[in-house]
Amino acid sequence: MEKCLFCKGDLVDSYSNYMADLDGHFIIIKNVPCHKCSQCGEVSYSGAIVSEIEKIVEKLRDVLTEVAIVDFAA
Ligand SMILES: [Zn+2]
């Protein structure tokens, strides 16, 4: 099992809400699969998830209102 970079606690599969701030515009992506430390709660994303997040952010950048909330799976 992977270990937390910060406290060496066990990482467990979880979901989290990812938040990005683009020049005062906020993008919130819900239910993003992540690894979460069972000890300190630190969240990390795998490389595939990060590139998926980047794709979603890139897509939303054009149509951005002040706050955009999307579901990762949608
Ligand atoms: Zn930790």
N, CA, C, O and the ligand as a Tripos MOL2 file, in Angstrom:
@<TRIPOS>MOLECULE
protein
  297   295    75     0     0
PROTEIN
NO_CHARGES

@<TRIPOS>ATOM
      1 N           0.8400   -1.2010    0.0000 N.3       1 MET1
      2 CA          0.0000    0.0000    0.0000 C.3       1 MET1
      3 C           0.8740    1.2510    0.0000 C.2       1 MET1
      4 O           1.9410    1.2880    0.6140 O.2       1 MET1
      5 N           0.3950    2.2660   -0.7030 N.am      2 GLU2
      6 CA          1.1360    3.5250   -0.7430 C.3       2 GLU2
      7 C           1.1070    4.2260    0.6120 C.2       2 GLU2
      8 O           0.1760    4.0780    1.4040 O.2       2 GLU2
      9 N           2.1710    4.9980    0.8400 N.am      3 LYS3
     10 CA          2.2570    5.7080    2.1170 C.3       3 LYS3
     11 C           2.1760    7.2140    1.8980 C.2       3 LYS3
     12 O           2.5680    7.7260    0.8490 O.2       3 LYS3
     13 N           1.6710    7.8970    2.8860 N.am      4 CYS4
     14 CA          1.5750    9.3520    2.8400 C.3       4 CYS4
     15 C           2.9660    9.9750    2.8290 C.2       4 CYS4
     16 O           3.8470    9.5570    3.5810 O.2       4 CYS4
     17 N           3.1590   10.9830    1.9670 N.am      5 LEU5
     18 CA          4.4550   11.6630    1.8710 C.3       5 LEU5
     19 C           4.7820   12.4380    3.1390 C.2       5 LEU5
     20 O           5.9480   12.6840    3.4460 O.2       5 LEU5
     21 N           3.7580   12.8130    3.8580 N.am      6 PHE6
     22 CA          3.9530   13.7100    4.9990 C.3       6 PHE6
     23 C           4.1350   12.9620    6.3090 C.2       6 PHE6
     24 O           5.0460   13.2620    7.0810 O.2       6 PHE6
     25 N           3.2660   11.9870    6.5600 N.am      7 CYS7
     26 CA          3.2950   11.3550    7.8830 C.3       7 CYS7
     27 C           3.5160    9.8520    7.8010 C.2       7 CYS7
     28 O           3.5610    9.1750    8.8290 O.2       7 CYS7
     29 N           3.6560    9.3090    6.5570 N.am      8 LYS8
     30 CA          3.8470    7.8730    6.3560 C.3       8 LYS8
     31 C           2.6470    7.0350    6.7710 C.2       8 LYS8
     32 O           2.7580    5.8270    6.9800 O.2       8 LYS8
     33 N           1.5100    7.6890    6.8860 N.am      9 GLY9
     34 CA          0.2800    6.9480    7.1710 C.3       9 GLY9
     35 C          -0.1830    6.1950    5.9310 C.2       9 GLY9
     36 O           0.3110    6.4530    4.8330 O.2       9 GLY9
     37 N          -1.1090    5.2820    6.0890 N.am     10 ASP10
     38 CA         -1.6330    4.5200    4.9620 C.3      10 ASP10
     39 C          -2.5720    5.3760    4.1170 C.2      10 ASP10
     40 O          -3.4100    6.1110    4.6370 O.2      10 ASP10
     41 N          -2.4060    5.2600    2.7840 N.am     11 LEU11
     42 CA         -3.3160    5.9560    1.8790 C.3      11 LEU11
     43 C          -4.4670    5.0260    1.5270 C.2      11 LEU11
     44 O          -4.2530    3.8630    1.1820 O.2      11 LEU11
     45 N          -5.6710    5.5340    1.6130 N.am     12 VAL12
     46 CA         -6.8380    4.7370    1.2550 C.3      12 VAL12
     47 C          -7.5610    5.4140    0.0920 C.2      12 VAL12
     48 O          -7.5080    6.6340   -0.0620 O.2      12 VAL12
     49 N          -8.2470    4.5910   -0.7350 N.am     13 ASP13
     50 CA         -9.0240    5.1480   -1.8500 C.3      13 ASP13
     51 C         -10.1960    5.9320   -1.2940 C.2      13 ASP13
     52 O         -10.8970    5.4840   -0.3870 O.2      13 ASP13
     53 N         -10.3890    7.1070   -1.8580 N.am     14 SER14
     54 CA        -11.4700    7.9470   -1.3780 C.3      14 SER14
     55 C         -11.9320    8.8780   -2.4990 C.2      14 SER14
     56 O         -11.4580    8.7840   -3.6310 O.2      14 SER14
     57 N         -12.8430    9.7550   -2.1780 N.am     15 TYR15
     58 CA        -13.2880   10.7700   -3.1260 C.3      15 TYR15
     59 C         -13.1650   12.1270   -2.4640 C.2      15 TYR15
     60 O         -13.3810   12.2690   -1.2610 O.2      15 TYR15
     61 N         -12.8120   13.1280   -3.2700 N.am     16 SER16
     62 CA        -12.7450   14.4480   -2.6950 C.3      16 SER16
     63 C         -13.2390   15.4710   -3.7050 C.2      16 SER16
     64 O         -13.4020   15.1650   -4.8870 O.2      16 SER16
     65 N         -13.4730   16.6750   -3.2350 N.am     17 ASN17
     66 CA        -13.8480   17.7640   -4.1250 C.3      17 ASN17
     67 C         -12.6040   18.5630   -4.4530 C.2      17 ASN17
     68 O         -11.8810   19.0170   -3.5660 O.2      17 ASN17
     69 N         -12.3670   18.7280   -5.7610 N.am     18 TYR18
     70 CA        -11.1950   19.4640   -6.2100 C.3      18 TYR18
     71 C         -11.6050   20.9040   -6.4960 C.2      18 TYR18
     72 O         -12.6290   21.1470   -7.1350 O.2      18 TYR18
     73 N         -10.8120   21.8470   -6.0270 N.am     19 MET19
     74 CA        -11.1460   23.2360   -6.2480 C.3      19 MET19
     75 C         -10.0170   23.9640   -6.9490 C.2      19 MET19
     76 O          -8.8590   23.8580   -6.5450 O.2      19 MET19
     77 N         -10.3500   24.7070   -8.0060 N.am     20 ALA20
     78 CA         -9.3450   25.4870   -8.7170 C.3      20 ALA20
     79 C          -9.7880   26.9450   -8.7540 C.2      20 ALA20
     80 O         -10.9800   27.2430   -8.8290 O.2      20 ALA20
     81 N          -8.8310   27.8300   -8.7010 N.am     21 ASP21
     82 CA         -9.1020   29.2680   -8.7160 C.3      21 ASP21
     83 C          -8.4080   29.8640   -9.9410 C.2      21 ASP21
     84 O          -7.1820   29.9610   -9.9870 O.2      21 ASP21
     85 N          -9.2170   30.2650  -10.9410 N.am     22 LEU22
     86 CA         -8.6480   30.8540  -12.1540 C.3      22 LEU22
     87 C          -8.9880   32.3360  -12.1870 C.2      22 LEU22
     88 O         -10.0850   32.7110  -12.5990 O.2      22 LEU22
     89 N          -8.0800   33.1590  -11.7690 N.am     23 ASP23
     90 CA         -8.2900   34.6080  -11.7930 C.3      23 ASP23
     91 C          -9.6410   35.0090  -11.2260 C.2      23 ASP23
     92 O         -10.3760   35.7760  -11.8490 O.2      23 ASP23
     93 N          -9.9640   34.5090  -10.0800 N.am     24 GLY24
     94 CA        -11.2150   34.9010   -9.4320 C.3      24 GLY24
     95 C         -12.4230   34.0790   -9.8440 C.2      24 GLY24
     96 O         -13.5220   34.2690   -9.3220 O.2      24 GLY24
     97 N         -12.2160   33.1640  -10.7800 N.am     25 HIS25
     98 CA        -13.2760   32.2300  -11.1390 C.3      25 HIS25
     99 C         -12.9890   30.9100  -10.4470 C.2      25 HIS25
    100 O         -11.8560   30.4290  -10.4260 O.2      25 HIS25
    101 N         -14.0250   30.3490   -9.8910 N.am     26 PHE26
    102 CA        -13.8100   29.1230   -9.1370 C.3      26 PHE26
    103 C         -14.4060   27.9250   -9.8600 C.2      26 PHE26
    104 O         -15.5470   27.9620  -10.3220 O.2      26 PHE26
    105 N         -13.6270   26.8790   -9.9480 N.am     27 ILE27
    106 CA        -14.1190   25.6220  -10.4980 C.3      27 ILE27
    107 C         -14.0810   24.5860   -9.3810 C.2      27 ILE27
    108 O         -13.0540   24.3790   -8.7350 O.2      27 ILE27
    109 N         -15.2030   23.9570   -9.1750 N.am     28 ILE28
    110 CA        -15.2650   22.8990   -8.1770 C.3      28 ILE28
    111 C         -15.6480   21.6100   -8.8920 C.2      28 ILE28
    112 O         -16.6870   21.5350   -9.5480 O.2      28 ILE28
    113 N         -14.8120   20.6150   -8.7590 N.am     29 ILE29
    114 CA        -15.1050   19.3060   -9.3470 C.3      29 ILE29
    115 C         -15.3910   18.3390   -8.2080 C.2      29 ILE29
    116 O         -14.5500   18.0930   -7.3430 O.2      29 ILE29
    117 N         -16.5900   17.8070   -8.2340 N.am     30 LYS30
    118 CA        -17.0020   16.9410   -7.1340 C.3      30 LYS30
    119 C         -16.6770   15.4820   -7.4160 C.2      30 LYS30
    120 O         -16.5750   15.0610   -8.5680 O.2      30 LYS30
    121 N         -16.5200   14.7310   -6.3550 N.am     31 ASN31
    122 CA        -16.3580   13.2770   -6.4360 C.3      31 ASN31
    123 C         -15.1500   12.8370   -7.2530 C.2      31 ASN31
    124 O         -15.2400   11.8960   -8.0420 O.2      31 ASN31
    125 N         -14.0330   13.5090   -7.0690 N.am     32 VAL32
    126 CA        -12.8060   13.1240   -7.7570 C.3      32 VAL32
    127 C         -12.1490   11.9720   -6.9900 C.2      32 VAL32
    128 O         -11.9010   12.0800   -5.7890 O.2      32 VAL32
    129 N         -11.8710   10.8710   -7.6920 N.am     33 PRO33
    130 CA        -11.1910    9.7560   -7.0170 C.3      33 PRO33
    131 C          -9.8020   10.1890   -6.5360 C.2      33 PRO33
    132 O          -9.0680   10.8360   -7.2840 O.2      33 PRO33
    133 N          -9.4470    9.8540   -5.3410 N.am     34 CYS34
    134 CA         -8.1570   10.2870   -4.8030 C.3      34 CYS34
    135 C          -7.6380    9.2460   -3.8120 C.2      34 CYS34
    136 O          -8.3220    8.2820   -3.4660 O.2      34 CYS34
    137 N          -6.4210    9.4770   -3.3780 N.am     35 HIS35
    138 CA         -5.8770    8.7190   -2.2540 C.3      35 HIS35
    139 C          -5.8610    9.6500   -1.0590 C.2      35 HIS35
    140 O          -5.3920   10.7860   -1.1450 O.2      35 HIS35
    141 N          -6.3660    9.1680    0.0330 N.am     36 LYS36
    142 CA         -6.4340   10.0120    1.2140 C.3      36 LYS36
    143 C          -5.7010    9.3280    2.3640 C.2      36 LYS36
    144 O          -5.8610    8.1330    2.6110 O.2      36 LYS36
    145 N          -4.8990   10.1220    3.0540 N.am     37 CYS37
    146 CA         -4.1540    9.5750    4.1830 C.3      37 CYS37
    147 C          -5.1000    9.3040    5.3460 C.2      37 CYS37
    148 O          -5.8900   10.1620    5.7400 O.2      37 CYS37
    149 N          -5.0040    8.1020    5.8820 N.am     38 SER38
    150 CA         -5.8940    7.7420    6.9800 C.3      38 SER38
    151 C          -5.4680    8.4180    8.2780 C.2      38 SER38
    152 O          -6.2200    8.4450    9.2520 O.2      38 SER38
    153 N          -4.2550    8.9600    8.2810 N.am     39 GLN39
    154 CA         -3.7820    9.6120    9.5020 C.3      39 GLN39
    155 C          -3.9690   11.1300    9.4950 C.2      39 GLN39
    156 O          -4.5970   11.6850   10.3960 O.2      39 GLN39
    157 N          -3.4180   11.8030    8.4660 N.am     40 CYS40
    158 CA         -3.4560   13.2670    8.4810 C.3      40 CYS40
    159 C          -4.4860   13.8420    7.5160 C.2      40 CYS40
    160 O          -4.7240   15.0500    7.5180 O.2      40 CYS40
    161 N          -5.1060   12.9850    6.6840 N.am     41 GLY41
    162 CA         -6.1570   13.4710    5.7920 C.3      41 GLY41
    163 C          -5.6450   14.1200    4.5230 C.2      41 GLY41
    164 O          -6.4370   14.6420    3.7390 O.2      41 GLY41
    165 N          -4.3260   14.1020    4.2990 N.am     42 GLU42
    166 CA         -3.7500   14.6650    3.0810 C.3      42 GLU42
    167 C          -4.2670   13.8980    1.8570 C.2      42 GLU42
    168 O          -4.3090   12.6670    1.8430 O.2      42 GLU42
    169 N          -4.6590   14.6620    0.8340 N.am     43 VAL43
    170 CA         -5.2420   14.0560   -0.3630 C.3      43 VAL43
    171 C          -4.2560   14.1380   -1.5200 C.2      43 VAL43
    172 O          -3.6470   15.1850   -1.7400 O.2      43 VAL43
    173 N          -4.0910   13.0430   -2.2630 N.am     44 SER44
    174 CA         -3.2660   13.1000   -3.4660 C.3      44 SER44
    175 C          -4.0050   12.4320   -4.6220 C.2      44 SER44
    176 O          -4.8550   11.5650   -4.4160 O.2      44 SER44
    177 N          -3.6630   12.8530   -5.8460 N.am     45 TYR45
    178 CA         -4.3140   12.3210   -7.0310 C.3      45 TYR45
    179 C          -3.2970   11.5920   -7.8860 C.2      45 TYR45
    180 O          -2.1310   11.9850   -7.9420 O.2      45 TYR45
    181 N          -3.7320   10.5330   -8.5500 N.am     46 SER46
    182 CA         -2.8440    9.8320   -9.4770 C.3      46 SER46
    183 C          -2.6820   10.6540  -10.7510 C.2      46 SER46
    184 O          -3.4820   11.5500  -11.0200 O.2      46 SER46
    185 N          -1.6560   10.3550  -11.5310 N.am     47 GLY47
    186 CA         -1.3520   11.0990  -12.7420 C.3      47 GLY47
    187 C          -2.5120   11.1190  -13.7280 C.2      47 GLY47
    188 O          -2.7810   12.1450  -14.3530 O.2      47 GLY47
    189 N          -3.2050    9.9810  -13.8710 N.am     48 ALA48
    190 CA         -4.3300    9.8940  -14.8020 C.3      48 ALA48
    191 C          -5.4540   10.8240  -14.3640 C.2      48 ALA48
    192 O          -6.1040   11.4620  -15.1920 O.2      48 ALA48
    193 N          -5.6740   10.8940  -13.0680 N.am     49 ILE49
    194 CA         -6.7340   11.7510  -12.5320 C.3      49 ILE49
    195 C          -6.3730   13.2160  -12.7280 C.2      49 ILE49
    196 O          -7.2230   14.0370  -13.0710 O.2      49 ILE49
    197 N          -5.0970   13.5340  -12.5050 N.am     50 VAL50
    198 CA         -4.6510   14.9250  -12.6720 C.3      50 VAL50
    199 C          -4.8650   15.3960  -14.1120 C.2      50 VAL50
    200 O          -5.3110   16.5230  -14.3290 O.2      50 VAL50
    201 N          -4.5520   14.5490  -15.0990 N.am     51 SER51
    202 CA         -4.7230   14.9810  -16.4870 C.3      51 SER51
    203 C          -6.2040   15.0830  -16.8300 C.2      51 SER51
    204 O          -6.6010   15.9160  -17.6460 O.2      51 SER51
    205 N          -7.0200   14.2370  -16.2080 N.am     52 GLU52
    206 CA         -8.4740   14.3250  -16.3990 C.3      52 GLU52
    207 C          -9.0000   15.6480  -15.8220 C.2      52 GLU52
    208 O          -9.8430   16.3110  -16.4260 O.2      52 GLU52
    209 N          -8.4910   16.0100  -14.6580 N.am     53 ILE53
    210 CA         -8.8720   17.2830  -14.0300 C.3      53 ILE53
    211 C          -8.4840   18.4400  -14.9470 C.2      53 ILE53
    212 O          -9.2690   19.3680  -15.1450 O.2      53 ILE53
    213 N          -7.2820   18.3850  -15.5010 N.am     54 GLU54
    214 CA         -6.8110   19.4530  -16.3920 C.3      54 GLU54
    215 C          -7.7140   19.5960  -17.6140 C.2      54 GLU54
    216 O          -7.9880   20.7060  -18.0700 O.2      54 GLU54
    217 N          -8.1710   18.4600  -18.1370 N.am     55 LYS55
    218 CA         -9.0740   18.4760  -19.2890 C.3      55 LYS55
    219 C         -10.3810   19.1760  -18.9420 C.2      55 LYS55
    220 O         -10.8820   20.0040  -19.7010 O.2      55 LYS55
    221 N         -10.9160   18.8290  -17.7890 N.am     56 ILE56
    222 CA        -12.1860   19.4170  -17.3440 C.3      56 ILE56
    223 C         -12.0240   20.9220  -17.1420 C.2      56 ILE56
    224 O         -12.8770   21.7050  -17.5600 O.2      56 ILE56
    225 N         -10.9300   21.3180  -16.5020 N.am     57 VAL57
    226 CA        -10.6810   22.7390  -16.2470 C.3      57 VAL57
    227 C         -10.5490   23.4980  -17.5680 C.2      57 VAL57
    228 O         -11.0760   24.6000  -17.7220 O.2      57 VAL57
    229 N          -9.8360   22.8900  -18.5150 N.am     58 GLU58
    230 CA         -9.6140   23.5080  -19.8200 C.3      58 GLU58
    231 C         -10.9370   23.7200  -20.5530 C.2      58 GLU58
    232 O         -11.1490   24.7470  -21.1980 O.2      58 GLU58
    233 N         -11.8200   22.7280  -20.4420 N.am     59 LYS59
    234 CA        -13.1240   22.7860  -21.0840 C.3      59 LYS59
    235 C         -13.9900   23.8840  -20.4610 C.2      59 LYS59
    236 O         -14.7210   24.5870  -21.1600 O.2      59 LYS59
    237 N         -13.8960   24.0150  -19.1590 N.am     60 LEU60
    238 CA        -14.7460   24.9720  -18.4410 C.3      60 LEU60
    239 C         -14.2410   26.3970  -18.5720 C.2      60 LEU60
    240 O         -14.9990   27.3510  -18.3970 O.2      60 LEU60
    241 N         -12.9740   26.5370  -18.8770 N.am     61 ARG61
    242 CA        -12.3490   27.8540  -18.9390 C.3      61 ARG61
    243 C         -13.0980   28.7730  -19.9230 C.2      61 ARG61
    244 O         -13.2490   29.9700  -19.6740 O.2      61 ARG61
    245 N         -13.5650   28.1930  -21.0450 N.am     62 ASP62
    246 CA        -14.2540   28.9690  -22.0790 C.3      62 ASP62
    247 C         -15.6410   29.4250  -21.6570 C.2      62 ASP62
    248 O         -16.0840   30.5140  -22.0220 O.2      62 ASP62
    249 N         -16.3050   28.6100  -20.9070 N.am     63 VAL63
    250 CA        -17.7100   28.8600  -20.5880 C.3      63 VAL63
    251 C         -17.8720   29.3340  -19.1500 C.2      63 VAL63
    252 O         -18.9450   29.2440  -18.5530 O.2      63 VAL63
    253 N         -16.7790   29.8330  -18.6270 N.am     64 LEU64
    254 CA        -16.7370   30.0420  -17.1960 C.3      64 LEU64
    255 C         -17.6060   31.2010  -16.7120 C.2      64 LEU64
    256 O         -17.4800   32.3390  -17.1640 O.2      64 LEU64
    257 N         -18.4680   30.8740  -15.8010 N.am     65 THR65
    258 CA        -19.1510   31.8810  -15.0120 C.3      65 THR65
    259 C         -18.3020   32.0730  -13.7570 C.2      65 THR65
    260 O         -17.1730   31.5860  -13.6950 O.2      65 THR65
    261 N         -18.8250   32.7630  -12.7780 N.am     66 GLU66
    262 CA        -18.0060   33.0380  -11.6080 C.3      66 GLU66
    263 C         -17.6620   31.7590  -10.8400 C.2      66 GLU66
    264 O         -16.5530   31.5830  -10.3360 O.2      66 GLU66
    265 N         -18.6470   30.8890  -10.7740 N.am     67 VAL67
    266 CA        -18.4250   29.6200  -10.0910 C.3      67 VAL67
    267 C         -18.9880   28.4860  -10.9560 C.2      67 VAL67
    268 O         -20.1430   28.5290  -11.3790 O.2      67 VAL67
    269 N         -18.1740   27.4980  -11.2030 N.am     68 ALA68
    270 CA        -18.6360   26.3420  -11.9480 C.3      68 ALA68
    271 C         -18.4820   25.1090  -11.0710 C.2      68 ALA68
    272 O         -17.4150   24.8600  -10.5100 O.2      68 ALA68
    273 N         -19.5500   24.3510  -10.9610 N.am     69 ILE69
    274 CA        -19.4960   23.1310  -10.1720 C.3      69 ILE69
    275 C         -19.8760   21.9700  -11.0730 C.2      69 ILE69
    276 O         -20.9790   21.9270  -11.6170 O.2      69 ILE69
    277 N         -18.9640   21.0400  -11.2250 N.am     70 VAL70
    278 CA        -19.2320   19.8700  -12.0700 C.3      70 VAL70
    279 C         -18.9220   18.5990  -11.3020 C.2      70 VAL70
    280 O         -18.2020   18.6090  -10.3040 O.2      70 VAL70
    281 N         -19.4810   17.5100  -11.7910 N.am     71 ASP71
    282 CA        -19.1920   16.2190  -11.1860 C.3      71 ASP71
    283 C         -18.1180   15.5340  -12.0200 C.2      71 ASP71
    284 O         -18.1930   15.5430  -13.2480 O.2      71 ASP71
    285 N         -17.1260   14.9460  -11.3750 N.am     72 PHE72
    286 CA        -16.0090   14.3290  -12.0960 C.3      72 PHE72
    287 C         -16.5080   13.2830  -13.0810 C.2      72 PHE72
    288 O         -16.0070   13.1890  -14.2020 O.2      72 PHE72
    289 N         -17.4810   12.5070  -12.6710 N.am     73 ALA73
    290 CA        -17.9630   11.3970  -13.4840 C.3      73 ALA73
    291 C         -18.8660   11.8380  -14.6140 C.2      73 ALA73
    292 O         -19.1110   11.0730  -15.5480 O.2      73 ALA73
    293 N         -19.3700   13.0720  -14.5430 N.am     74 ALA74
    294 CA        -20.3530   13.5350  -15.5330 C.3      74 ALA74
    295 C         -19.7080   13.8410  -16.8750 C.2      74 ALA74
    296 O         -20.3970   14.2400  -17.8140 O.2      74 ALA74
    297 ZN         -0.4970   11.5880    6.2240 Zn       75 ZN75
@<TRIPOS>BOND
     1     1     2 1
     2     2     3 1
     3     3     4 2
     4     3     5 am
     5     5     6 1
     6     6     7 1
     7     7     8 2
     8     7     9 am
     9     9    10 1
    10    10    11 1
    11    11    12 2
    12    11    13 am
    13    13    14 1
    14    14    15 1
    15    15    16 2
    16    15    17 am
    17    17    18 1
    18    18    19 1
    19    19    20 2
    20    19    21 am
    21    21    22 1
    22    22    23 1
    23    23    24 2
    24    23    25 am
    25    25    26 1
    26    26    27 1
    27    27    28 2
    28    27    29 am
    29    29    30 1
    30    30    31 1
    31    31    32 2
    32    31    33 am
    33    33    34 1
    34    34    35 1
    35    35    36 2
    36    35    37 am
    37    37    38 1
    38    38    39 1
    39    39    40 2
    40    39    41 am
    41    41    42 1
    42    42    43 1
    43    43    44 2
    44    43    45 am
    45    45    46 1
    46    46    47 1
    47    47    48 2
    48    47    49 am
    49    49    50 1
    50    50    51 1
    51    51    52 2
    52    51    53 am
    53    53    54 1
    54    54    55 1
    55    55    56 2
    56    55    57 am
    57    57    58 1
    58    58    59 1
    59    59    60 2
    60    59    61 am
    61    61    62 1
    62    62    63 1
    63    63    64 2
    64    63    65 am
    65    65    66 1
    66    66    67 1
    67    67    68 2
    68    67    69 am
    69    69    70 1
    70    70    71 1
    71    71    72 2
    72    71    73 am
    73    73    74 1
    74    74    75 1
    75    75    76 2
    76    75    77 am
    77    77    78 1
    78    78    79 1
    79    79    80 2
    80    79    81 am
    81    81    82 1
    82    82    83 1
    83    83    84 2
    84    83    85 am
    85    85    86 1
    86    86    87 1
    87    87    88 2
    88    87    89 am
    89    89    90 1
    90    90    91 1
    91    91    92 2
    92    91    93 am
    93    93    94 1
    94    94    95 1
    95    95    96 2
    96    95    97 am
    97    97    98 1
    98    98    99 1
    99    99   100 2
   100    99   101 am
   101   101   102 1
   102   102   103 1
   103   103   104 2
   104   103   105 am
   105   105   106 1
   106   106   107 1
   107   107   108 2
   108   107   109 am
   109   109   110 1
   110   110   111 1
   111   111   112 2
   112   111   113 am
   113   113   114 1
   114   114   115 1
   115   115   116 2
   116   115   117 am
   117   117   118 1
   118   118   119 1
   119   119   120 2
   120   119   121 am
   121   121   122 1
   122   122   123 1
   123   123   124 2
   124   123   125 am
   125   125   126 1
   126   126   127 1
   127   127   128 2
   128   127   129 am
   129   129   130 1
   130   130   131 1
   131   131   132 2
   132   131   133 am
   133   133   134 1
   134   134   135 1
   135   135   136 2
   136   135   137 am
   137   137   138 1
   138   138   139 1
   139   139   140 2
   140   139   141 am
   141   141   142 1
   142   142   143 1
   143   143   144 2
   144   143   145 am
   145   145   146 1
   146   146   147 1
   147   147   148 2
   148   147   149 am
   149   149   150 1
   150   150   151 1
   151   151   152 2
   152   151   153 am
   153   153   154 1
   154   154   155 1
   155   155   156 2
   156   155   157 am
   157   157   158 1
   158   158   159 1
   159   159   160 2
   160   159   161 am
   161   161   162 1
   162   162   163 1
   163   163   164 2
   164   163   165 am
   165   165   166 1
   166   166   167 1
   167   167   168 2
   168   167   169 am
   169   169   170 1
   170   170   171 1
   171   171   172 2
   172   171   173 am
   173   173   174 1
   174   174   175 1
   175   175   176 2
   176   175   177 am
   177   177   178 1
   178   178   179 1
   179   179   180 2
   180   179   181 am
   181   181   182 1
   182   182   183 1
   183   183   184 2
   184   183   185 am
   185   185   186 1
   186   186   187 1
   187   187   188 2
   188   187   189 am
   189   189   190 1
   190   190   191 1
   191   191   192 2
   192   191   193 am
   193   193   194 1
   194   194   195 1
   195   195   196 2
   196   195   197 am
   197   197   198 1
   198   198   199 1
   199   199   200 2
   200   199   201 am
   201   201   202 1
   202   202   203 1
   203   203   204 2
   204   203   205 am
   205   205   206 1
   206   206   207 1
   207   207   208 2
   208   207   209 am
   209   209   210 1
   210   210   211 1
   211   211   212 2
   212   211   213 am
   213   213   214 1
   214   214   215 1
   215   215   216 2
   216   215   217 am
   217   217   218 1
   218   218   219 1
   219   219   220 2
   220   219   221 am
   221   221   222 1
   222   222   223 1
   223   223   224 2
   224   223   225 am
   225   225   226 1
   226   226   227 1
   227   227   228 2
   228   227   229 am
   229   229   230 1
   230   230   231 1
   231   231   232 2
   232   231   233 am
   233   233   234 1
   234   234   235 1
   235   235   236 2
   236   235   237 am
   237   237   238 1
   238   238   239 1
   239   239   240 2
   240   239   241 am
   241   241   242 1
   242   242   243 1
   243   243   244 2
   244   243   245 am
   245   245   246 1
   246   246   247 1
   247   247   248 2
   248   247   249 am
   249   249   250 1
   250   250   251 1
   251   251   252 2
   252   251   253 am
   253   253   254 1
   254   254   255 1
   255   255   256 2
   256   255   257 am
   257   257   258 1
   258   258   259 1
   259   259   260 2
   260   259   261 am
   261   261   262 1
   262   262   263 1
   263   263   264 2
   264   263   265 am
   265   265   266 1
   266   266   267 1
   267   267   268 2
   268   267   269 am
   269   269   270 1
   270   270   271 1
   271   271   272 2
   272   271   273 am
   273   273   274 1
   274   274   275 1
   275   275   276 2
   276   275   277 am
   277   277   278 1
   278   278   279 1
   279   279   280 2
   280   279   281 am
   281   281   282 1
   282   282   283 1
   283   283   284 2
   284   283   285 am
   285   285   286 1
   286   286   287 1
   287   287   288 2
   288   287   289 am
   289   289   290 1
   290   290   291 1
   291   291   292 2
   292   291   293 am
   293   293   294 1
   294   294   295 1
   295   295   296 2
@<TRIPOS>SUBSTRUCTURE
     1 MET1         2 RESIDUE 1 A MET
     2 GLU2         6 RESIDUE 1 A GLU
     3 LYS3        10 RESIDUE 1 A LYS
     4 CYS4        14 RESIDUE 1 A CYS
     5 LEU5        18 RESIDUE 1 A LEU
     6 PHE6        22 RESIDUE 1 A PHE
     7 CYS7        26 RESIDUE 1 A CYS
     8 LYS8        30 RESIDUE 1 A LYS
     9 GLY9        34 RESIDUE 1 A GLY
    10 ASP10       38 RESIDUE 1 A ASP
    11 LEU11       42 RESIDUE 1 A LEU
    12 VAL12       46 RESIDUE 1 A VAL
    13 ASP13       50 RESIDUE 1 A ASP
    14 SER14       54 RESIDUE 1 A SER
    15 TYR15       58 RESIDUE 1 A TYR
    16 SER16       62 RESIDUE 1 A SER
    17 ASN17       66 RESIDUE 1 A ASN
    18 TYR18       70 RESIDUE 1 A TYR
    19 MET19       74 RESIDUE 1 A MET
    20 ALA20       78 RESIDUE 1 A ALA
    21 ASP21       82 RESIDUE 1 A ASP
    22 LEU22       86 RESIDUE 1 A LEU
    23 ASP23       90 RESIDUE 1 A ASP
    24 GLY24       94 RESIDUE 1 A GLY
    25 HIS25       98 RESIDUE 1 A HIS
    26 PHE26      102 RESIDUE 1 A PHE
    27 ILE27      106 RESIDUE 1 A ILE
    28 ILE28      110 RESIDUE 1 A ILE
    29 ILE29      114 RESIDUE 1 A ILE
    30 LYS30      118 RESIDUE 1 A LYS
    31 ASN31      122 RESIDUE 1 A ASN
    32 VAL32      126 RESIDUE 1 A VAL
    33 PRO33      130 RESIDUE 1 A PRO
    34 CYS34      134 RESIDUE 1 A CYS
    35 HIS35      138 RESIDUE 1 A HIS
    36 LYS36      142 RESIDUE 1 A LYS
    37 CYS37      146 RESIDUE 1 A CYS
    38 SER38      150 RESIDUE 1 A SER
    39 GLN39      154 RESIDUE 1 A GLN
    40 CYS40      158 RESIDUE 1 A CYS
    41 GLY41      162 RESIDUE 1 A GLY
    42 GLU42      166 RESIDUE 1 A GLU
    43 VAL43      170 RESIDUE 1 A VAL
    44 SER44      174 RESIDUE 1 A SER
    45 TYR45      178 RESIDUE 1 A TYR
    46 SER46      182 RESIDUE 1 A SER
    47 GLY47      186 RESIDUE 1 A GLY
    48 ALA48      190 RESIDUE 1 A ALA
    49 ILE49      194 RESIDUE 1 A ILE
    50 VAL50      198 RESIDUE 1 A VAL
    51 SER51      202 RESIDUE 1 A SER
    52 GLU52      206 RESIDUE 1 A GLU
    53 ILE53      210 RESIDUE 1 A ILE
    54 GLU54      214 RESIDUE 1 A GLU
    55 LYS55      218 RESIDUE 1 A LYS
    56 ILE56      222 RESIDUE 1 A ILE
    57 VAL57      226 RESIDUE 1 A VAL
    58 GLU58      230 RESIDUE 1 A GLU
    59 LYS59      234 RESIDUE 1 A LYS
    60 LEU60      238 RESIDUE 1 A LEU
    61 ARG61      242 RESIDUE 1 A ARG
    62 ASP62      246 RESIDUE 1 A ASP
    63 VAL63      250 RESIDUE 1 A VAL
    64 LEU64      254 RESIDUE 1 A LEU
    65 THR65      258 RESIDUE 1 A THR
    66 GLU66      262 RESIDUE 1 A GLU
    67 VAL67      266 RESIDUE 1 A VAL
    68 ALA68      270 RESIDUE 1 A ALA
    69 ILE69      274 RESIDUE 1 A ILE
    70 VAL70      278 RESIDUE 1 A VAL
    71 ASP71      282 RESIDUE 1 A ASP
    72 PHE72      286 RESIDUE 1 A PHE
    73 ALA73      290 RESIDUE 1 A ALA
    74 ALA74      294 RESIDUE 1 A ALA
    75 ZN75       297 GROUP 0 **** ****
